[in-house]
Amino acid sequence: MKKMNCIILLISVVVSLTACGDKNTEKKEEGFIPTLDTNTDCSITVAGSYDNFEALEAEFDRFNEFYPKVQLSYVKLDDYNNILETTLEGEDKPNIFFSYAWMIGNDKYASVFEHAEDLSDASLNLDLGCIRPGLINHDAENHVMMVPVFSRSYGMLVNNDLFEKEGLSVPTTWTELLKVCEEFQTKGYKSPMMGYSKDSSSCFMYTVAYPLFAATLADNPKALKMANDLDSAAGEYMRPALEVVERMIQGGCINTNECDKIEDNYTQVILRFFEGDVPMMICSGDTVSGTKKRESQSEAFSLAPFKYTFSPIPLTEDGGYFIDSPSVEFSVNKECDNLDMTNEFMRFLITDTELNEMASVKRLVTPTKEMSFDSVYAPFGKVPSDRIISPEVLGITDPLTVQIKCAAYQVGKGESTVEDAIKKYGTFE
């Protein structure tokens, strides 16, 4: 009987392992399947503006599991925006290069896109469907010359533990925001909200004003055209956004003197937030990307860590907006060496799994439809679809953003009244 039981047990184990093997095989087949010779020996170079790109290098390693002889490398180009055109026409052409939505329509970069491959070509088999539609830019001929690998938005880092400690709730409406700021003030907080304010570039005033200005233009095609044409009459559409900036500062939500002590809009913004006495830090998702790495660099955070999230700023009674914009995009140089393997790497990369993995390492907003993979960004996944704005799809141009950026900065610094800033629309540089 003992011998018979052992035989039955052995058969059960073998059947179980066989079943597991079948499941694992099915799972593997659902993932990336190579279409080229896996013994191909070649090189692929990605050129960009980042000092380093560990997240991409991790993808190189994962791709090498399928193509071990493909040598992939990342190269930073100094003075990227000015040297890109020359690089694409030189001898050492990169296979893939960083591209940005603001380059589109700019005559300076027209020749850059002459080198770019149409990534919407069905023969490439890229899974563009895994990317949120509002992030994909189509040209006049409906071609896709760049594909987002990271996205960005504008909002505020929230110290959730601080809210809990003070018995307050994270605001979800404009009225709640003003009230909670007042309550933090009565509890001794000098500046319930903070942000970078020393320069107009990436200043908190722009981060506050831009979403509301974009929302004002979103439902008014005529106003959007006027704003893009830099028609001075379009300045009136900045009013709601500029008045919000003014109200937040004059009402004590933001103490600009405290904000002026922050030396830069990235590392110093993060380290100031990690001091633990700032309920809400206004910034972009690009800044949030540096939080994970700098947790250990902050002595205050290391001694007293706290939970934090990135949330839309509730600028209206219906809440905040999710400005869904691409951050970094990849274009393929159609004249590069080893184009077939380059497209194979892009097919490997442009998937839910790999884009989410890369975003997780870099802690940037994923461009995929799966927003819940990083709890820090979870609040944006709850924003209703009617409050998600895609500036690139809407047709907002870079000159327009310069106007609201400079106007909001001047109003926030007290260098201009709301009325004067409105009148100067189209003249800001």
C-alpha positions as CSV (number, residue, x, y, z in Angstrom):
1,M,0.0,0.0,0.0
2,K,2.9,2.4,0.9
3,K,4.5,1.7,-2.5
4,M,1.2,2.2,-4.3
5,N,0.6,5.6,-2.5
6,C,4.1,6.8,-3.5
7,I,3.4,5.9,-7.1
8,I,0.1,7.8,-7.0
9,L,1.8,10.8,-5.4
10,L,4.6,10.8,-8.0
11,I,2.1,10.8,-10.8
12,S,0.2,13.7,-9.2
13,V,3.4,15.7,-8.9
14,V,4.3,15.1,-12.6
15,V,0.8,16.0,-13.8
16,S,0.9,19.2,-11.6
17,L,4.3,20.2,-13.0
18,T,3.2,19.5,-16.5
19,A,0.2,21.7,-16.0
20,C,2.3,24.5,-14.6
21,G,4.7,24.2,-17.5
22,D,1.8,24.6,-19.9
23,K,0.6,27.7,-18.1
24,N,4.1,29.2,-18.1
25,T,4.5,28.5,-21.8
26,E,1.1,30.1,-22.5
27,K,2.1,33.1,-20.4
28,K,5.5,33.4,-22.2
29,E,3.8,33.2,-25.6
30,E,1.5,36.1,-24.6
31,G,4.5,38.4,-24.2
32,F,7.1,39.6,-26.6
33,I,8.0,37.1,-29.4
34,P,11.1,37.8,-31.5
35,T,10.6,38.0,-35.2
36,L,14.2,38.4,-36.3
37,D,17.2,36.1,-36.1
38,T,18.0,36.0,-32.3
39,N,21.7,35.6,-33.2
40,T,21.9,38.9,-35.0
41,D,25.0,40.9,-34.1
42,C,24.5,44.6,-34.4
43,S,24.5,48.0,-32.5
44,I,21.6,50.4,-31.6
45,T,22.1,53.8,-30.1
46,V,19.6,56.0,-28.4
47,A,20.5,59.7,-28.3
48,G,18.9,62.1,-25.8
49,S,19.2,65.0,-23.4
50,Y,19.2,63.1,-20.1
51,D,22.4,62.9,-18.2
52,N,21.8,59.3,-17.5
53,F,18.9,56.9,-18.3
54,E,19.0,53.9,-16.0
55,A,15.4,53.0,-16.8
56,L,16.2,52.6,-20.5
57,E,19.4,50.7,-19.8
58,A,17.3,48.2,-17.8
59,E,15.2,47.8,-20.9
60,F,18.4,47.1,-22.9
61,D,19.1,44.3,-20.5
62,R,15.6,42.9,-20.9
63,F,15.8,43.1,-24.7
64,N,19.2,41.2,-24.6
65,E,17.4,38.3,-23.1
66,F,15.9,37.8,-26.5
67,Y,18.7,39.2,-28.6
68,P,22.0,38.7,-26.6
69,K,24.3,39.9,-29.4
70,V,22.6,43.2,-30.0
71,Q,24.6,46.0,-28.4
72,L,22.4,48.8,-27.1
73,S,23.7,52.1,-25.7
74,Y,22.4,55.5,-24.6
75,V,24.3,58.7,-25.5
76,K,23.6,62.2,-24.1
77,L,24.1,65.0,-26.6
78,D,25.2,68.3,-25.1
79,D,23.2,71.2,-26.2
80,Y,20.7,68.7,-27.5
81,N,18.1,71.0,-29.1
82,N,20.7,72.8,-31.1
83,I,22.9,69.8,-32.1
84,L,20.2,67.3,-32.9
85,E,19.8,68.2,-36.6
86,T,23.5,68.1,-37.2
87,T,23.8,64.7,-35.4
88,L,21.1,63.2,-37.6
89,E,22.9,64.2,-40.7
90,G,26.4,63.2,-39.5
91,E,28.3,59.9,-39.8
92,D,27.4,58.5,-36.3
93,K,23.6,58.7,-36.7
94,P,21.6,57.5,-33.7
95,N,19.0,54.8,-34.3
96,I,16.5,56.4,-31.9
97,F,16.4,60.0,-30.7
98,F,14.4,62.1,-28.1
99,S,11.7,64.3,-29.7
100,Y,9.3,66.7,-28.1
101,A,5.8,67.8,-29.0
102,W,6.9,71.5,-29.0
103,M,9.2,70.8,-31.9
104,I,6.2,70.2,-34.2
105,G,5.4,73.3,-36.2
106,N,8.7,74.9,-35.4
107,D,10.7,75.6,-38.6
108,K,13.9,75.0,-36.7
109,Y,13.1,71.3,-36.4
110,A,11.4,70.7,-39.7
111,S,14.5,68.8,-41.0
112,V,14.6,66.7,-37.9
113,F,11.3,65.1,-38.7
114,E,12.4,64.5,-42.3
115,H,14.6,61.9,-40.8
116,A,11.9,60.3,-38.7
117,E,10.1,57.1,-39.5
118,D,6.3,56.9,-39.6
119,L,5.6,54.8,-36.5
120,S,2.0,54.3,-37.4
121,D,3.0,52.1,-40.4
122,A,1.1,48.9,-39.8
123,S,4.0,46.8,-41.0
124,L,6.0,47.8,-37.9
125,N,3.4,46.2,-35.6
126,L,3.8,48.7,-32.8
127,D,1.2,48.5,-30.1
128,L,0.2,52.2,-30.1
129,G,-3.1,51.2,-28.7
130,C,-1.5,50.7,-25.2
131,I,-0.9,54.4,-25.1
132,R,-3.5,57.0,-24.0
133,P,-4.9,58.4,-27.2
134,G,-4.5,62.0,-26.1
135,L,-0.7,61.6,-26.0
136,I,-0.2,60.5,-29.6
137,N,0.4,63.3,-32.0
138,H,-0.6,62.8,-35.7
139,D,0.7,65.1,-38.4
140,A,-1.3,66.6,-41.2
141,E,-1.0,63.3,-43.1
142,N,-2.0,61.3,-40.0
143,H,1.5,60.0,-39.5
144,V,3.0,59.4,-36.1
145,M,6.5,60.7,-36.1
146,M,7.1,60.3,-32.3
147,V,5.8,58.0,-29.6
148,P,5.7,59.0,-25.9
149,V,7.6,56.9,-23.5
150,F,6.9,59.1,-20.5
151,S,4.1,61.6,-19.9
152,R,3.7,64.6,-17.5
153,S,1.1,66.6,-15.7
154,Y,0.8,69.5,-13.3
155,G,-0.3,69.3,-9.7
156,M,0.9,69.2,-6.1
157,L,2.8,66.8,-3.9
158,V,0.6,66.1,-0.8
159,N,2.0,65.2,2.6
160,N,-0.8,62.8,3.4
161,D,0.6,62.1,6.9
162,L,0.6,65.8,7.8
163,F,-3.1,66.1,6.8
164,E,-3.9,63.1,9.0
165,K,-1.8,64.5,11.9
166,E,-3.7,67.8,11.7
167,G,-7.1,66.2,11.3
168,L,-7.7,67.6,7.9
169,S,-8.8,66.2,4.5
170,V,-7.0,66.6,1.2
171,P,-9.0,69.2,-0.7
172,T,-10.9,68.2,-3.8
173,T,-12.6,71.6,-4.6
174,W,-11.6,75.2,-4.8
175,T,-13.6,76.1,-1.6
176,E,-12.0,73.2,0.3
177,L,-8.5,74.3,-0.8
178,L,-9.0,77.8,0.5
179,K,-10.5,76.5,3.7
180,V,-7.7,73.9,4.4
181,C,-5.0,76.5,3.7
182,E,-6.6,78.8,6.3
183,E,-6.8,76.0,8.8
184,F,-3.1,75.2,8.3
185,Q,-2.3,78.9,8.8
186,T,-4.0,78.9,12.1
187,K,-2.0,75.9,13.1
188,G,1.2,77.8,12.5
189,Y,2.2,76.8,9.0
190,K,3.9,79.7,7.2
191,S,3.0,78.5,3.7
192,P,0.4,75.7,3.3
193,M,1.4,75.6,-0.3
194,M,4.8,76.1,-1.8
195,G,6.6,75.9,-5.1
196,Y,9.5,77.3,-7.1
197,S,9.2,81.0,-7.8
198,K,12.7,82.5,-8.6
199,D,12.2,82.4,-12.3
200,S,9.3,82.2,-14.8
201,S,10.6,78.8,-16.2
202,S,8.8,76.0,-14.3
203,C,7.5,78.4,-11.7
204,F,4.5,77.4,-9.5
205,M,2.4,80.3,-10.9
206,Y,2.5,78.6,-14.3
207,T,1.8,75.2,-12.8
208,V,-1.4,76.7,-11.3
209,A,-2.5,78.8,-14.2
210,Y,-1.8,76.6,-17.2
211,P,-4.4,73.9,-16.5
212,L,-7.1,76.5,-16.0
213,F,-6.2,78.5,-19.1
214,A,-6.1,75.3,-21.2
215,A,-9.5,74.3,-19.8
216,T,-10.9,77.8,-20.7
217,L,-9.7,77.4,-24.3
218,A,-10.7,73.7,-24.6
219,D,-14.4,74.4,-25.2
220,N,-13.9,77.4,-27.4
221,P,-12.2,76.8,-30.7
222,K,-12.4,80.4,-31.7
223,A,-10.7,81.5,-28.5
224,L,-8.0,78.8,-29.0
225,K,-7.2,80.1,-32.5
226,M,-7.0,83.6,-31.2
227,A,-4.7,82.5,-28.4
228,N,-2.4,80.5,-30.8
229,D,-2.3,83.5,-33.1
230,L,-1.2,85.6,-30.2
231,D,-4.1,88.0,-30.8
232,S,-4.1,90.5,-27.9
233,A,-7.9,90.0,-27.5
234,A,-7.2,86.4,-26.3
235,G,-5.7,87.8,-23.2
236,E,-9.1,88.0,-21.6
237,Y,-9.3,84.2,-21.6
238,M,-6.4,84.2,-19.1
239,R,-8.4,86.0,-16.5
240,P,-9.8,83.0,-14.6
241,A,-6.3,81.5,-14.3
242,L,-4.6,84.7,-13.3
243,E,-7.2,85.5,-10.7
244,V,-6.7,82.1,-9.1
245,V,-3.0,82.7,-8.9
246,E,-3.6,86.1,-7.3
247,R,-6.2,84.8,-4.9
248,M,-3.9,82.0,-3.7
249,I,-1.1,84.3,-2.9
250,Q,-3.1,87.2,-1.4
251,G,-5.2,84.8,0.6
252,G,-2.1,83.3,2.3
253,C,-2.2,79.9,0.7
254,I,1.2,80.6,-0.7
255,N,4.0,82.7,1.0
256,T,6.2,83.8,-1.9
257,N,9.0,84.9,0.5
258,E,9.2,81.3,1.7
259,C,9.1,80.0,-1.9
260,D,11.9,82.3,-3.0
261,K,14.2,80.5,-0.7
262,I,14.0,77.4,-3.0
263,E,17.0,77.5,-5.3
264,D,15.8,75.2,-8.1
265,N,12.6,73.7,-9.4
266,Y,13.8,70.1,-9.1
267,T,16.1,68.8,-6.3
268,Q,15.6,71.7,-4.0
269,V,11.8,71.6,-4.4
270,I,11.9,67.9,-3.5
271,L,14.2,68.3,-0.5
272,R,12.2,71.2,0.8
273,F,9.0,69.1,0.6
274,F,10.8,66.3,2.5
275,E,11.4,68.6,5.4
276,G,7.9,67.5,6.4
277,D,6.3,70.9,7.2
278,V,4.9,71.6,3.8
279,P,1.3,70.3,3.3
280,M,1.3,70.8,-0.5
281,M,4.2,71.4,-2.9
282,I,3.2,72.7,-6.3
283,C,5.2,71.1,-9.1
284,S,5.1,69.1,-12.3
285,G,5.3,65.3,-12.7
286,D,8.9,65.8,-14.0
287,T,9.9,67.0,-10.5
288,V,8.0,64.1,-8.9
289,S,10.2,61.7,-10.9
290,G,13.1,62.6,-8.6
291,T,11.4,61.9,-5.3
292,K,12.2,58.2,-5.0
293,K,15.9,58.7,-5.5
294,R,16.1,61.7,-3.0
295,E,14.2,60.1,-0.1
296,S,17.6,58.8,1.1
297,Q,19.3,62.1,0.4
298,S,17.0,63.9,2.8
299,E,18.1,63.6,6.4
300,A,14.7,64.9,7.6
301,F,12.8,62.3,5.5
302,S,15.1,59.5,6.5
303,L,14.5,60.3,10.2
304,A,10.7,60.8,9.8
305,P,9.4,59.3,6.5
306,F,5.8,60.1,5.5
307,K,3.3,59.0,2.9
308,Y,2.9,61.4,0.0
309,T,1.0,61.5,-3.3
310,F,0.8,63.7,-6.4
311,S,-2.7,65.2,-6.9
312,P,-4.4,67.7,-9.3
313,I,-4.7,71.2,-7.8
314,P,-8.5,71.7,-7.2
315,L,-8.9,74.9,-9.1
316,T,-12.7,74.8,-9.5
317,E,-15.7,73.6,-7.5
318,D,-15.6,70.5,-9.7
319,G,-12.0,69.7,-8.8
320,G,-8.7,69.8,-10.6
321,Y,-7.7,69.0,-14.2
322,F,-5.4,66.3,-15.5
323,I,-3.3,67.9,-18.1
324,D,-2.2,64.8,-20.1
325,S,1.0,65.7,-22.0
326,P,3.9,63.7,-23.3
327,S,7.2,64.3,-21.5
328,V,9.8,62.4,-23.5
329,E,9.1,60.8,-26.9
330,F,11.1,58.5,-29.1
331,S,11.5,58.9,-32.9
332,V,13.2,56.4,-35.1
333,N,15.8,57.6,-37.6
334,K,14.7,55.9,-40.8
335,E,18.2,56.4,-42.3
336,C,20.0,54.6,-39.5
337,D,21.9,51.4,-39.7
338,N,20.1,48.2,-38.5
339,L,16.7,49.7,-39.0
340,D,14.9,46.3,-38.8
341,M,16.4,45.6,-35.3
342,T,15.7,49.2,-34.2
343,N,12.1,48.7,-35.0
344,E,12.2,45.3,-33.3
345,F,13.4,47.1,-30.1
346,M,10.6,49.7,-30.4
347,R,8.1,46.8,-30.8
348,F,9.5,45.3,-27.6
349,L,9.4,48.7,-25.7
350,I,6.0,50.0,-26.7
351,T,3.9,47.7,-24.6
352,D,2.1,48.1,-21.3
353,T,4.7,46.0,-19.5
354,E,7.8,47.7,-20.6
355,L,6.6,51.3,-20.6
356,N,5.2,50.8,-17.1
357,E,8.4,49.2,-15.9
358,M,10.4,52.1,-17.3
359,A,8.1,54.7,-15.8
360,S,8.3,52.9,-12.4
361,V,12.1,53.0,-12.4
362,K,12.2,56.7,-13.5
363,R,9.1,57.5,-11.4
364,L,7.5,59.4,-14.3
365,V,3.9,59.2,-15.3
366,T,3.4,56.2,-17.6
367,P,2.0,57.0,-21.0
368,T,-0.1,53.8,-20.9
369,K,-3.7,53.4,-19.8
370,E,-2.7,51.8,-16.5
371,M,-2.3,54.7,-14.1
372,S,-2.5,52.7,-10.9
373,F,0.9,51.0,-11.1
374,D,2.5,53.7,-8.9
375,S,0.5,54.8,-5.8
376,V,2.0,58.2,-5.9
377,Y,0.1,59.0,-9.1
378,A,-3.0,57.2,-8.1
379,P,-5.1,60.4,-7.6
380,F,-4.7,61.2,-11.3
381,G,-6.2,57.9,-12.2
382,K,-9.4,59.0,-10.5
383,V,-9.9,62.2,-12.5
384,P,-13.1,62.1,-14.6
385,S,-12.6,61.8,-18.3
386,D,-14.3,65.2,-18.9
387,R,-11.6,66.9,-16.8
388,I,-8.7,65.3,-18.8
389,I,-7.1,67.8,-21.2
390,S,-4.6,66.8,-23.9
391,P,-3.0,70.0,-25.1
392,E,-1.3,68.4,-28.1
393,V,-4.6,67.0,-29.4
394,L,-6.3,70.2,-28.6
395,G,-3.8,72.1,-30.6
396,I,-2.2,74.3,-28.0
397,T,1.2,75.7,-29.3
398,D,4.3,76.6,-27.5
399,P,4.1,80.4,-28.1
400,L,0.7,80.3,-26.3
401,T,2.2,78.6,-23.3
402,V,4.9,81.3,-23.1
403,Q,2.1,84.0,-22.7
404,I,0.4,82.3,-19.8
405,K,3.7,81.4,-18.2
406,C,5.1,85.0,-18.2
407,A,1.7,86.5,-17.3
408,A,1.1,84.3,-14.3
409,Y,4.7,84.8,-13.1
410,Q,4.4,88.6,-13.2
411,V,1.0,88.6,-11.5
412,G,2.3,86.2,-8.8
413,K,5.4,88.3,-8.2
414,G,3.4,91.5,-8.0
415,E,5.1,92.9,-11.1
416,S,1.8,93.2,-13.0
417,T,-1.8,93.4,-12.2
418,V,-4.2,90.9,-13.7
419,E,-5.6,93.7,-16.0
420,D,-2.2,94.7,-17.2
421,A,-1.1,91.2,-17.9
422,I,-4.3,90.5,-19.9
423,K,-3.6,93.6,-22.0
424,K,0.0,92.4,-22.7
425,Y,-1.1,89.1,-24.2
426,G,1.0,88.4,-27.3
427,T,3.9,90.5,-26.3
428,F,5.5,88.2,-23.7
429,E,8.8,86.6,-24.7
